[in-house]
Amino acid sequence: MRQDFDEVLEELTDADLPWRPADDLPSVASLLIEIANKEKELIAWLQSGEWPDDDPDAFEETATLAEMRSVLATLREQTLRYIDSFDEAGLEELVP
């Protein structure tokens, strides 16, 4: 799934960011913000046990694609580092 996302991300250009399939649907940039925000929120929630409601967006809609890719890569590194911090027993532990 992430590989598919990364492949699509590599095909995009800055000119694609404002595109939306219809006027009432979000732009590509808005969708990338949603994806980044969700990963950012999940990392914080997994580490603290509390959902971060009022954090700022991971990046602005006016960010360049290079800036977005950089933030998305950093968030993925944080997620993988967090997962890698557990041993096998920790990964199998149920979390309420």
N, C-alpha and C positions, 0 to 999 in steps of 0.2 A: 504494500500500500504506500509506504513512504517513498519507495523507489519510483513508483508511478508519479507521485506528487513531484518529486525532484526532477523527473524527466519532463513533465509539463512545465515546471518552473524554468527549466533551461530553454524551452522553446519561446517563452514570452519575451517581449521587449517593453520598454517604457511606453511605447505607443499603445500597447494592449491594455494598460492599467485602467484607463477610464471606460473601457468597453463594458457594456451591459446588454444582455439579450433583449431586454425590454425596459421601458422607462421606469416601471415600478419595481424593477429587480436591482440588486446590488451590483456594483461594478466589480471588475476583477480585483482592483486594489482593495475594495471593501471586504471581499471574500478572503483575501490574503491576510488582512488585519484580523478578521474573525479566527482564522486558523492559528495565527501567531498568538493572539490573545488567549485562546483556549489552551494552548500548550503552556503558556506562561502561567495561567491560572492553575492548571493541573499540577505543575511543578510546585507552586507555592502551597497548594492544598495538600499534596502528598507529604511535603516536608513539615508543615505546621499543623495539619489537621483542620484548618479553618479556610473557608473559601474567601479569597480576596475579592471583595465587591467593588472597591473604589479605586483600583489601580489604574493608572493611565494606560492607553493603548500601547502595544509593543512598538508601534511606529505610526506616523501620521499617513493619511491617505495621499499626501503630496510627496512622500518619500520616493526615491528612485528605486528601480527594481534591484539594483546592486545593494542599496541600503536594506531593502526588504530581505533579500537573500542572506545578507550578513546576519541580520537579527534572527531569521529562521534557523540558520545554521548554529548560532550561539544557543538558542533555545533547545535545539535538538541535542547539542553537546551536554547541556545541563541535565536534560532528561536522561540521557544515556549514562552520564556520570552518577546520577542518583540511583538508577537501576543497578549499575555495577557496584554500588557501595554495599549491596546485600549479598550474603552467602545464599546457598541453595535453600536452606531452611527459612531464611527471611523472605525469600521470594515466594515460598509456598504458604506462608502465614496469611490467614484470612484477616482482612481489615474491615471493621464495621463501617 
